[in-house]
Amino acid sequence: MRRVIATALAGACALAGASLGGCSSTSFSDYFKSKPPNIQVQLESQPSGADAKTSLGPGCKTPCSVSVPAPDASFTVTYALAKYQPATVTVAVVKNPGDLTTSATTTTDPNPVFAELQPAGPPPKARKMHPKTKPKLAAPADSAFPDSNAAPPPGSR
């Protein structure tokens, strides 16, 4: 009887190997793992109409809601709107494993994710460049070199 079971298992691995890449590299527990659940994230901004994009990929125009796969760590949402400065908000992922009486849950904090966009300032004005002129220094009165810019003393002509 043991030989029959061993032979059946070997045959199952051979069949699985043709389509799944082999029994040695894939364990049966891998087939029972589920993909991470999707979570709904509400995205809002002031003013509304901003393009919001998550670091996980999905994005939309506010106010809106996106469905993202629940990540293991935090992610960011970046907001952009013409004539406003862009803003980025970090979103924490909170996982509650649950117990025998409650199921596991995954939520985000904050939800809704909100950003208040600040108006972009006017573009900087171009400055006119003035050539710098050196100040003219007067020669001291007792100098051997007379000031060439000074008026000649009276009666010297």
Secondary structure per residue as TSV (DSSP state, phi and psi in degrees):
chain	resnum	aa	ss	phi	psi
A	1	M	-	360.0	-37.7
A	2	R	H	-64.8	-36.0
A	3	R	H	-65.2	-36.5
A	4	V	H	-65.8	-43.6
A	5	I	H	-65.8	-44.8
A	6	A	H	-62.3	-41.7
A	7	T	H	-65.9	-39.0
A	8	A	H	-65.0	-42.6
A	9	L	H	-65.1	-40.8
A	10	A	H	-63.3	-39.9
A	11	G	H	-66.7	-39.2
A	12	A	H	-64.1	-39.8
A	13	C	H	-66.6	-38.1
A	14	A	H	-65.3	-41.2
A	15	L	H	-68.4	-42.2
A	16	A	H	-67.6	-33.6
A	17	G	H	-62.6	-34.2
A	18	A	H	-68.0	-33.9
A	19	S	H	-107.8	-20.1
A	20	L	H	-115.4	-0.3
A	21	G	S	92.4	9.9
A	22	G	-	104.9	147.3
A	23	C	T	-76.5	-27.0
A	24	S	T	-70.7	-31.2
A	25	S	T	-93.6	-15.4
A	26	T	S	-123.1	124.7
A	27	S	-	-95.0	159.1
A	28	F	H	-66.1	-26.1
A	29	S	H	-67.3	-24.8
A	30	D	H	-64.5	-30.0
A	31	Y	H	-73.9	-19.8
A	32	F	H	-96.5	-7.1
A	33	K	-	-73.3	134.4
A	34	S	-	-98.1	158.0
A	35	K	-	-67.5	155.0
A	36	P	-	-60.5	144.3
A	37	P	-	-68.5	152.0
A	38	N	E	-83.1	143.5
A	39	I	E	-122.0	146.4
A	40	Q	E	-90.8	130.4
A	41	V	E	-124.2	122.6
A	42	Q	E	-86.4	128.3
A	43	L	E	-115.9	127.4
A	44	E	E	-137.1	154.4
A	45	S	E	-148.4	159.5
A	46	Q	E	-123.2	111.9
A	47	P	S	-76.3	158.6
A	48	S	S	-74.6	167.4
A	49	G	-	95.9	7.1
A	50	A	-	-78.7	150.4
A	51	D	E	-82.2	119.2
A	52	A	E	-112.1	131.1
A	53	K	E	-133.8	129.9
A	54	T	E	-83.8	155.1
A	55	S	T	-70.6	-9.2
A	56	L	T	-89.3	-8.7
A	57	G	S	124.9	-60.3
A	58	P	-	-63.2	149.3
A	59	G	E	-152.3	171.8
A	60	C	E	-167.1	178.7
A	61	K	E	-101.2	125.9
A	62	T	S	-70.0	149.7
A	63	P	S	-77.9	141.2
A	64	C	E	-160.9	178.3
A	65	S	E	-136.4	136.9
A	66	V	E	-123.4	152.8
A	67	S	E	-107.9	121.6
A	68	V	E	-126.3	148.7
A	69	P	E	-67.3	136.6
A	70	A	-	-65.2	113.3
A	71	P	-	-79.7	166.4
A	72	D	S	-79.8	-21.4
A	73	A	S	-130.0	-177.9
A	74	S	-	-68.9	165.0
A	75	F	E	-141.3	174.0
A	76	T	E	-122.2	156.5
A	77	V	E	-124.0	126.7
A	78	T	E	-110.7	130.3
A	79	Y	E	-109.0	139.0
A	80	A	E	-141.9	137.5
A	81	L	-	-151.3	136.7
A	82	A	T	-56.4	140.9
A	83	K	T	69.6	12.8
A	84	Y	B	-131.0	151.6
A	85	Q	-	-73.8	140.2
A	86	P	-	-67.3	155.8
A	87	A	E	-137.7	146.8
A	88	T	E	-127.0	132.5
A	89	V	E	-119.8	131.4
A	90	T	E	-86.4	134.8
A	91	V	E	-117.2	123.7
A	92	A	E	-87.1	145.0
A	93	V	E	-104.2	124.3
A	94	V	E	-112.0	116.5
A	95	K	E	-108.7	127.0
A	96	N	E	-110.2	113.7
A	97	P	-	-68.0	-18.4
A	98	G	-	77.5	-177.7
A	99	D	-	-147.6	-158.2
A	100	L	S	-66.2	-26.6
A	101	T	S	-101.7	-16.8
A	102	T	S	-127.5	149.5
A	103	S	-	-86.9	161.9
A	104	A	-	-69.3	144.2
A	105	T	E	-131.3	152.9
A	106	T	E	-131.1	125.6
A	107	T	E	-130.0	170.4
A	108	T	E	-119.2	152.5
A	109	D	E	-134.3	113.6
A	110	P	S	-86.7	160.2
A	111	N	S	-149.8	108.8
A	112	P	S	-75.8	153.7
A	113	V	E	-87.7	122.1
A	114	F	E	-124.2	140.1
A	115	A	E	-134.5	134.1
A	116	E	E	-101.1	111.4
A	117	L	-	-83.1	136.2
A	118	Q	-	-95.2	138.2
A	119	P	B	-60.0	142.9
A	120	A	-	-76.6	138.7
A	121	G	-	-69.9	166.1
A	122	P	-	-64.6	154.1
A	123	P	-	-63.3	148.5
A	124	P	-	-63.0	138.8
A	125	K	-	-75.7	141.5
A	126	A	-	-75.8	132.6
A	127	R	-	-87.3	142.9
A	128	K	-	-83.6	131.3
A	129	M	-	-89.4	119.8
A	130	H	-	-101.9	135.5
A	131	P	-	-66.4	137.5
A	132	K	-	-79.0	132.4
A	133	T	-	-109.3	140.3
A	134	K	-	-78.7	138.4
A	135	P	-	-68.2	144.7
A	136	K	-	-86.4	126.5
A	137	L	-	-98.8	135.8
A	138	A	-	-85.1	142.4
A	139	A	-	-75.3	144.4
A	140	P	-	-59.3	153.4
A	141	A	T	-59.6	-34.3
A	142	D	T	-95.3	19.0
A	143	S	-	-78.8	148.4
A	144	A	S	-76.8	-16.1
A	145	F	S	-106.9	112.6
A	146	P	-	-71.9	155.0
A	147	D	-	-75.2	118.8
A	148	S	T	-73.5	-17.7
A	149	N	T	-91.7	-10.1
A	150	A	S	-81.3	152.7
A	151	A	-	-70.1	144.6
A	152	P	-	-66.8	147.8
A	153	P	-	-63.9	149.5
A	154	P	T	-62.5	141.4
A	155	G	T	81.4	6.2
A	156	S	-	-86.6	-4.3
A	157	R	-	-98.5	360.0
